[in-house]
Amino acid sequence: MDKFHYTLVWLLPFLSVVTAAVEHTDEEARVVNGKDAELGQFPYQALLIIHLAGGKGALCGGSLLSDEWVLTAGHCVQDATSFDVTLGAIELKNNTNDGGRVTLSSSEFIQHENYQAGSAANDVAVIKLPSKVTFNDRIQPIKLPTGRDSYAQQQVLVSGFGQQHDNGAVAQKLQYAPLTVIRNTECMLVYGVVAIKTNNICARGVNRESACHGDSGGPLVLEQDHTLVGVVSFGTLLGCERGLPVVYARVTEFRDWIKEKTGI
């Protein structure tokens, strides 16, 4: 399997981790990104190839908000010059078995005005597509949340093309994994009180399922109806296979910002 030759974007600013209570010894339970997705299973998933200054590139995920807007992480657009946004894809590379995917190039984006790289605060951004996409069974907008539910203990799904193992290649096929939302107070035991804010939401897998490098900016959705509740933000330098929770931008806290910037 060919390795994808792009830098893997994964914001990892925090090293203060308590591991004693969350260590596992079952080496067979080392699932990071779970199962292969089927065509149309995650029709809102966006694959972002990010072009950076100096000819460098990076990989991130995103969520289709409407026929012309994509939501991603604020750190995914940092220092970006343009993006190749692919929709309707379950294969990393275009091939004859993945017809129907659409790729658009965009250089128009809005990073949250209060995004802070050092603390991962307000880690959201939106990308405007150069033309409106046509919806079909493989390309559909994601459902945005209403209200201020904490979603604690609710079952969720994360999806993306990121690494399936620490220091491994990115996934050649779209992956997804089941997780459970944990309370922010529990997440603070891992990352510290300062790192976890009210506009964060944390989730972890029972069998070490986790988002990883390259999944940044991708969707965390409720399992029951795929309502978007989180945007992949950051993990720990200890790796993705440790069973530790991953931190997401809490979409309910950014709903008004999304509406202001996109009109959705």
BALOBA-1460 file (C-alpha; in Angstrom, 3 decimals):
// residues 264
<rec num="1" residu="m" x="0.000" y="0.000" z="0.000"/>
<rec num="2" residu="d" x="1.504" y="3.301" z="-1.107"/>
<rec num="3" residu="k" x="2.051" y="5.906" z="1.526"/>
<rec num="4" residu="f" x="0.275" y="9.204" z="0.969"/>
<rec num="5" residu="h" x="2.966" y="11.857" z="0.568"/>
<rec num="6" residu="y" x="1.532" y="14.736" z="2.534"/>
<rec num="7" residu="t" x="2.265" y="16.090" z="5.974"/>
<rec num="8" residu="l" x="-0.275" y="14.877" z="8.518"/>
<rec num="9" residu="v" x="-1.932" y="17.731" z="10.359"/>
<rec num="10" residu="w" x="-2.723" y="16.895" z="13.990"/>
<rec num="11" residu="l" x="-2.616" y="19.565" z="16.660"/>
<rec num="12" residu="l" x="-0.738" y="18.191" z="19.688"/>
<rec num="13" residu="p" x="0.098" y="21.077" z="22.011"/>
<rec num="14" residu="f" x="-0.343" y="19.333" z="25.338"/>
<rec num="15" residu="l" x="1.852" y="16.802" z="27.120"/>
<rec num="16" residu="s" x="0.312" y="16.818" z="30.601"/>
<rec num="17" residu="v" x="-1.332" y="13.394" z="30.600"/>
<rec num="18" residu="v" x="-2.449" y="11.137" z="33.435"/>
<rec num="19" residu="t" x="-2.175" y="7.551" z="32.147"/>
<rec num="20" residu="a" x="-2.344" y="5.266" z="35.167"/>
<rec num="21" residu="a" x="-6.107" y="4.978" z="35.126"/>
<rec num="22" residu="v" x="-6.441" y="4.536" z="31.386"/>
<rec num="23" residu="e" x="-3.651" y="2.126" z="30.416"/>
<rec num="24" residu="h" x="-4.623" y="-1.088" z="28.569"/>
<rec num="25" residu="t" x="-2.631" y="-4.265" z="28.071"/>
<rec num="26" residu="d" x="-4.683" y="-6.023" z="25.392"/>
<rec num="27" residu="e" x="-2.456" y="-5.653" z="22.336"/>
<rec num="28" residu="e" x="-5.156" y="-7.108" z="20.067"/>
<rec num="29" residu="a" x="-7.461" y="-4.165" z="20.800"/>
<rec num="30" residu="r" x="-5.441" y="-1.649" z="18.864"/>
<rec num="31" residu="v" x="-8.114" y="-0.252" z="16.546"/>
<rec num="32" residu="v" x="-7.578" y="3.421" z="15.745"/>
<rec num="33" residu="n" x="-9.986" y="4.248" z="12.944"/>
<rec num="34" residu="g" x="-12.214" y="1.176" z="12.971"/>
<rec num="35" residu="k" x="-14.060" y="-0.037" z="9.912"/>
<rec num="36" residu="d" x="-14.175" y="0.729" z="6.200"/>
<rec num="37" residu="a" x="-16.994" y="3.087" z="5.267"/>
<rec num="38" residu="e" x="-19.516" y="2.168" z="2.577"/>
<rec num="39" residu="l" x="-20.566" y="4.379" z="-0.313"/>
<rec num="40" residu="g" x="-22.983" y="7.022" z="0.927"/>
<rec num="41" residu="q" x="-22.530" y="6.141" z="4.607"/>
<rec num="42" residu="f" x="-20.939" y="9.514" z="5.407"/>
<rec num="43" residu="p" x="-22.133" y="11.753" z="2.546"/>
<rec num="44" residu="y" x="-21.043" y="14.905" z="4.360"/>
<rec num="45" residu="q" x="-17.388" y="13.836" z="4.704"/>
<rec num="46" residu="a" x="-14.881" y="16.108" z="2.995"/>
<rec num="47" residu="l" x="-11.290" y="15.168" z="2.158"/>
<rec num="48" residu="l" x="-9.012" y="18.214" z="2.226"/>
<rec num="49" residu="i" x="-5.611" y="18.425" z="0.581"/>
<rec num="50" residu="i" x="-4.098" y="21.629" z="1.904"/>
<rec num="51" residu="h" x="-1.522" y="23.551" z="-0.086"/>
<rec num="52" residu="l" x="0.965" y="25.439" z="2.050"/>
<rec num="53" residu="a" x="3.644" y="27.977" z="1.243"/>
<rec num="54" residu="g" x="6.814" y="26.497" z="-0.180"/>
<rec num="55" residu="g" x="5.022" y="23.754" z="-2.070"/>
<rec num="56" residu="k" x="4.240" y="21.674" z="1.009"/>
<rec num="57" residu="g" x="0.945" y="19.886" z="1.536"/>
<rec num="58" residu="a" x="-1.176" y="18.572" z="4.382"/>
<rec num="59" residu="l" x="-4.187" y="16.318" z="4.904"/>
<rec num="60" residu="c" x="-7.303" y="17.160" z="6.900"/>
<rec num="61" residu="g" x="-10.983" y="16.281" z="7.051"/>
<rec num="62" residu="g" x="-14.092" y="18.419" z="6.951"/>
<rec num="63" residu="s" x="-17.882" y="18.414" z="6.947"/>
<rec num="64" residu="l" x="-20.086" y="19.680" z="4.125"/>
<rec num="65" residu="l" x="-22.386" y="22.322" z="5.638"/>
<rec num="66" residu="s" x="-24.255" y="23.318" z="2.487"/>
<rec num="67" residu="d" x="-23.817" y="23.299" z="-1.272"/>
<rec num="68" residu="e" x="-20.959" y="25.810" z="-0.961"/>
<rec num="69" residu="w" x="-19.477" y="25.671" z="2.550"/>
<rec num="70" residu="v" x="-17.251" y="23.159" z="4.376"/>
<rec num="71" residu="l" x="-16.449" y="23.215" z="8.085"/>
<rec num="72" residu="t" x="-12.986" y="22.180" z="9.281"/>
<rec num="73" residu="a" x="-10.527" y="22.891" z="12.091"/>
<rec num="74" residu="g" x="-8.909" y="26.281" z="12.511"/>
<rec num="75" residu="h" x="-5.451" y="24.726" z="12.558"/>
<rec num="76" residu="c" x="-6.132" y="23.048" z="9.198"/>
<rec num="77" residu="v" x="-6.249" y="26.426" z="7.447"/>
<rec num="78" residu="q" x="-3.276" y="27.931" z="9.273"/>
<rec num="79" residu="d" x="-0.748" y="29.137" z="6.671"/>
<rec num="80" residu="a" x="-2.792" y="27.580" z="3.861"/>
<rec num="81" residu="t" x="-2.790" y="29.071" z="0.379"/>
<rec num="82" residu="s" x="-5.478" y="26.867" z="-1.180"/>
<rec num="83" residu="f" x="-7.384" y="23.601" z="-0.787"/>
<rec num="84" residu="d" x="-8.437" y="20.682" z="-2.938"/>
<rec num="85" residu="v" x="-11.804" y="19.682" z="-1.474"/>
<rec num="86" residu="t" x="-13.060" y="16.226" z="-2.423"/>
<rec num="87" residu="l" x="-16.644" y="15.179" z="-1.706"/>
<rec num="88" residu="g" x="-18.439" y="11.869" z="-2.186"/>
<rec num="89" residu="a" x="-15.243" y="9.850" z="-1.817"/>
<rec num="90" residu="i" x="-14.520" y="6.735" z="0.206"/>
<rec num="91" residu="e" x="-11.151" y="6.076" z="-1.464"/>
<rec num="92" residu="l" x="-8.145" y="8.300" z="-0.769"/>
<rec num="93" residu="k" x="-7.061" y="8.117" z="-4.394"/>
<rec num="94" residu="n" x="-9.363" y="8.455" z="-7.360"/>
<rec num="95" residu="n" x="-9.922" y="5.130" z="-9.126"/>
<rec num="96" residu="t" x="-12.465" y="3.400" z="-11.320"/>
<rec num="97" residu="n" x="-14.290" y="1.982" z="-8.292"/>
<rec num="98" residu="d" x="-14.899" y="5.422" z="-6.790"/>
<rec num="99" residu="g" x="-16.639" y="7.284" z="-9.600"/>
<rec num="100" residu="g" x="-18.982" y="10.070" z="-8.563"/>
<rec num="101" residu="r" x="-16.523" y="11.937" z="-6.362"/>
<rec num="102" residu="v" x="-16.197" y="15.680" z="-6.873"/>
<rec num="103" residu="t" x="-13.019" y="17.710" z="-6.321"/>
<rec num="104" residu="l" x="-13.043" y="21.494" z="-6.193"/>
<rec num="105" residu="s" x="-10.161" y="23.892" z="-5.600"/>
<rec num="106" residu="s" x="-10.691" y="26.805" z="-3.240"/>
<rec num="107" residu="s" x="-8.595" y="29.613" z="-1.829"/>
<rec num="108" residu="e" x="-11.396" y="31.301" z="0.124"/>
<rec num="109" residu="f" x="-11.663" y="30.473" z="3.811"/>
<rec num="110" residu="i" x="-12.454" y="32.046" z="7.174"/>
<rec num="111" residu="q" x="-10.550" y="31.036" z="10.283"/>
<rec num="112" residu="h" x="-12.179" y="31.830" z="13.624"/>
<rec num="113" residu="e" x="-11.020" y="35.284" z="14.642"/>
<rec num="114" residu="n" x="-10.098" y="34.089" z="18.129"/>
<rec num="115" residu="y" x="-8.299" y="30.929" z="17.095"/>
<rec num="116" residu="q" x="-5.155" y="30.405" z="19.164"/>
<rec num="117" residu="a" x="-2.597" y="27.941" z="17.875"/>
<rec num="118" residu="g" x="-0.879" y="27.481" z="21.217"/>
<rec num="119" residu="s" x="-4.008" y="26.526" z="23.159"/>
<rec num="120" residu="a" x="-6.221" y="25.211" z="20.332"/>
<rec num="121" residu="a" x="-8.895" y="27.669" z="21.405"/>
<rec num="122" residu="n" x="-11.727" y="28.260" z="18.902"/>
<rec num="123" residu="d" x="-10.336" y="25.624" z="16.547"/>
<rec num="124" residu="v" x="-12.824" y="26.017" z="13.689"/>
<rec num="125" residu="a" x="-12.797" y="27.420" z="10.159"/>
<rec num="126" residu="v" x="-15.008" y="27.370" z="7.083"/>
<rec num="127" residu="i" x="-13.994" y="26.980" z="3.447"/>
<rec num="128" residu="k" x="-16.121" y="28.396" z="0.642"/>
<rec num="129" residu="l" x="-16.345" y="26.281" z="-2.503"/>
<rec num="130" residu="p" x="-15.815" y="28.052" z="-5.841"/>
<rec num="131" residu="s" x="-19.155" y="26.766" z="-7.145"/>
<rec num="132" residu="k" x="-22.185" y="25.049" z="-5.674"/>
<rec num="133" residu="v" x="-22.154" y="21.265" z="-5.581"/>
<rec num="134" residu="t" x="-25.116" y="19.124" z="-6.567"/>
<rec num="135" residu="f" x="-26.458" y="16.873" z="-3.842"/>
<rec num="136" residu="n" x="-26.956" y="13.170" z="-4.503"/>
<rec num="137" residu="d" x="-26.892" y="9.926" z="-2.509"/>
<rec num="138" residu="r" x="-23.134" y="10.346" z="-1.946"/>
<rec num="139" residu="i" x="-22.963" y="14.089" z="-1.317"/>
<rec num="140" residu="q" x="-25.247" y="15.597" z="1.323"/>
<rec num="141" residu="p" x="-24.924" y="18.399" z="3.902"/>
<rec num="142" residu="i" x="-24.467" y="17.468" z="7.523"/>
<rec num="143" residu="k" x="-27.105" y="18.114" z="10.159"/>
<rec num="144" residu="l" x="-26.152" y="20.883" z="12.596"/>
<rec num="145" residu="p" x="-27.134" y="20.699" z="16.273"/>
<rec num="146" residu="t" x="-29.588" y="22.894" z="18.138"/>
<rec num="147" residu="g" x="-29.745" y="23.675" z="21.826"/>
<rec num="148" residu="r" x="-26.896" y="23.233" z="24.288"/>
<rec num="149" residu="d" x="-26.877" y="19.503" z="25.045"/>
<rec num="150" residu="s" x="-23.611" y="18.302" z="26.633"/>
<rec num="151" residu="y" x="-24.015" y="14.912" z="24.873"/>
<rec num="152" residu="a" x="-22.247" y="13.260" z="27.816"/>
<rec num="153" residu="q" x="-22.307" y="9.441" z="27.596"/>
<rec num="154" residu="q" x="-23.945" y="9.542" z="24.162"/>
<rec num="155" residu="q" x="-22.693" y="7.293" z="21.375"/>
<rec num="156" residu="v" x="-20.932" y="9.042" z="18.508"/>
<rec num="157" residu="l" x="-18.970" y="8.248" z="15.343"/>
<rec num="158" residu="v" x="-15.756" y="9.777" z="14.049"/>
<rec num="159" residu="s" x="-14.678" y="9.398" z="10.420"/>
<rec num="160" residu="g" x="-11.659" y="10.285" z="8.334"/>
<rec num="161" residu="f" x="-8.707" y="9.252" z="6.170"/>
<rec num="162" residu="g" x="-6.091" y="9.676" z="8.906"/>
<rec num="163" residu="q" x="-3.595" y="7.175" z="10.266"/>
<rec num="164" residu="q" x="-4.873" y="3.813" z="11.456"/>
<rec num="165" residu="h" x="-1.764" y="3.234" z="13.582"/>
<rec num="166" residu="d" x="0.790" y="5.503" z="15.208"/>
<rec num="167" residu="n" x="3.575" y="6.306" z="12.735"/>
<rec num="168" residu="g" x="1.727" y="4.412" z="10.014"/>
<rec num="169" residu="a" x="0.415" y="5.417" z="6.611"/>
<rec num="170" residu="v" x="-2.891" y="7.219" z="6.255"/>
<rec num="171" residu="a" x="-5.955" y="5.151" z="5.391"/>
<rec num="172" residu="q" x="-6.516" y="4.345" z="1.735"/>
<rec num="173" residu="k" x="-10.251" y="4.018" z="2.410"/>
<rec num="174" residu="l" x="-12.495" y="6.198" z="4.567"/>
<rec num="175" residu="q" x="-12.578" y="4.853" z="8.128"/>
<rec num="176" residu="y" x="-15.055" y="5.288" z="10.959"/>
<rec num="177" residu="a" x="-15.114" y="4.293" z="14.611"/>
<rec num="178" residu="p" x="-17.648" y="4.291" z="17.462"/>
<rec num="179" residu="l" x="-16.841" y="6.445" z="20.491"/>
<rec num="180" residu="t" x="-18.537" y="7.653" z="23.645"/>
<rec num="181" residu="v" x="-18.681" y="11.302" z="24.696"/>
<rec num="182" residu="i" x="-17.168" y="11.869" z="28.134"/>
<rec num="183" residu="r" x="-17.749" y="14.790" z="30.456"/>
<rec num="184" residu="n" x="-15.306" y="17.671" z="30.199"/>
<rec num="185" residu="t" x="-14.387" y="17.175" z="33.856"/>
<rec num="186" residu="e" x="-13.222" y="13.650" z="33.012"/>
<rec num="187" residu="c" x="-11.290" y="14.930" z="30.001"/>
<rec num="188" residu="m" x="-9.564" y="17.451" z="32.282"/>
<rec num="189" residu="l" x="-8.012" y="14.552" z="34.196"/>
<rec num="190" residu="v" x="-6.057" y="13.788" z="31.021"/>
<rec num="191" residu="y" x="-5.351" y="17.238" z="29.558"/>
<rec num="192" residu="g" x="-5.607" y="19.544" z="32.565"/>
<rec num="193" residu="v" x="-8.157" y="22.145" z="33.605"/>
<rec num="194" residu="v" x="-6.719" y="24.936" z="31.467"/>
<rec num="195" residu="a" x="-6.644" y="22.960" z="28.221"/>
<rec num="196" residu="i" x="-10.292" y="21.843" z="28.188"/>
<rec num="197" residu="k" x="-12.752" y="24.662" z="27.680"/>
<rec num="198" residu="t" x="-16.534" y="24.880" z="27.523"/>
<rec num="199" residu="n" x="-16.285" y="24.958" z="23.717"/>
<rec num="200" residu="n" x="-14.563" y="21.569" z="23.681"/>
<rec num="201" residu="i" x="-16.135" y="18.122" z="23.660"/>
<rec num="202" residu="c" x="-14.173" y="14.921" z="24.314"/>
<rec num="203" residu="a" x="-14.778" y="11.332" z="23.227"/>
<rec num="204" residu="r" x="-13.005" y="7.995" z="23.557"/>
<rec num="205" residu="g" x="-13.422" y="4.434" z="22.316"/>
<rec num="206" residu="v" x="-13.968" y="1.319" z="24.385"/>
<rec num="207" residu="n" x="-11.322" y="-0.603" z="22.433"/>
<rec num="208" residu="r" x="-8.882" y="2.233" z="21.748"/>
<rec num="209" residu="e" x="-10.784" y="3.519" z="18.725"/>
<rec num="210" residu="s" x="-9.623" y="7.053" z="18.088"/>
<rec num="211" residu="a" x="-9.169" y="9.853" z="15.614"/>
<rec num="212" residu="c" x="-5.524" y="10.265" z="14.617"/>
<rec num="213" residu="h" x="-3.085" y="12.267" z="12.486"/>
<rec num="214" residu="g" x="-4.804" y="13.372" z="9.274"/>
<rec num="215" residu="d" x="-8.324" y="13.273" z="10.756"/>
<rec num="216" residu="s" x="-8.131" y="16.868" z="12.022"/>
<rec num="217" residu="g" x="-11.108" y="18.981" z="11.047"/>
<rec num="218" residu="g" x="-13.288" y="15.946" z="10.430"/>
<rec num="219" residu="p" x="-16.735" y="15.248" z="11.863"/>
<rec num="220" residu="l" x="-17.824" y="13.754" z="15.170"/>
<rec num="221" residu="v" x="-21.517" y="12.897" z="14.840"/>
<rec num="222" residu="l" x="-24.256" y="11.360" z="16.958"/>
<rec num="223" residu="e" x="-24.572" y="7.703" z="16.062"/>
<rec num="224" residu="q" x="-28.365" y="7.800" z="16.004"/>
<rec num="225" residu="d" x="-28.896" y="10.544" z="13.419"/>
<rec num="226" residu="h" x="-25.432" y="11.843" z="12.389"/>
<rec num="227" residu="t" x="-25.953" y="15.299" z="13.887"/>
<rec num="228" residu="l" x="-22.583" y="17.078" z="13.962"/>
<rec num="229" residu="v" x="-21.399" y="17.630" z="17.542"/>
<rec num="230" residu="g" x="-17.624" y="17.973" z="17.188"/>
<rec num="231" residu="v" x="-14.729" y="18.917" z="14.905"/>
<rec num="232" residu="v" x="-11.514" y="16.918" z="15.394"/>
<rec num="233" residu="s" x="-9.062" y="19.233" z="17.145"/>
<rec num="234" residu="f" x="-6.213" y="17.599" z="19.084"/>
<rec num="235" residu="g" x="-4.859" y="14.565" z="20.861"/>
<rec num="236" residu="t" x="-1.731" y="13.791" z="22.867"/>
<rec num="237" residu="l" x="1.885" y="13.193" z="21.947"/>
<rec num="238" residu="l" x="1.592" y="9.777" z="23.559"/>
<rec num="239" residu="g" x="-0.092" y="8.573" z="20.378"/>
<rec num="240" residu="c" x="-3.477" y="7.534" z="19.057"/>
<rec num="241" residu="e" x="-3.394" y="3.907" z="20.195"/>
<rec num="242" residu="r" x="-3.265" y="4.517" z="23.926"/>
<rec num="243" residu="g" x="-7.030" y="4.663" z="24.448"/>
<rec num="244" residu="l" x="-6.908" y="8.284" z="25.587"/>
<rec num="245" residu="p" x="-9.720" y="10.674" z="24.665"/>
<rec num="246" residu="v" x="-9.429" y="13.037" z="21.725"/>
<rec num="247" residu="v" x="-10.567" y="16.649" z="22.005"/>
<rec num="248" residu="y" x="-12.995" y="18.227" z="19.534"/>
<rec num="249" residu="a" x="-14.382" y="21.719" z="18.991"/>
<rec num="250" residu="r" x="-17.943" y="21.642" z="20.387"/>
<rec num="251" residu="v" x="-20.191" y="22.612" z="17.481"/>
<rec num="252" residu="t" x="-23.090" y="23.864" z="19.632"/>
<rec num="253" residu="e" x="-20.750" y="26.607" z="20.872"/>
<rec num="254" residu="f" x="-19.897" y="27.688" z="17.316"/>
<rec num="255" residu="r" x="-23.365" y="27.434" z="15.759"/>
<rec num="256" residu="d" x="-23.883" y="31.213" z="15.792"/>
<rec num="257" residu="w" x="-20.408" y="31.807" z="14.345"/>
<rec num="258" residu="i" x="-21.096" y="29.358" z="11.501"/>
<rec num="259" residu="k" x="-24.401" y="31.088" z="10.739"/>
<rec num="260" residu="e" x="-22.758" y="34.526" z="10.798"/>
<rec num="261" residu="k" x="-20.004" y="33.522" z="8.375"/>
<rec num="262" residu="t" x="-21.971" y="31.290" z="6.004"/>
<rec num="263" residu="g" x="-25.609" y="32.329" z="6.350"/>
<rec num="264" residu="i" x="-26.607" y="28.719" z="7.052"/>
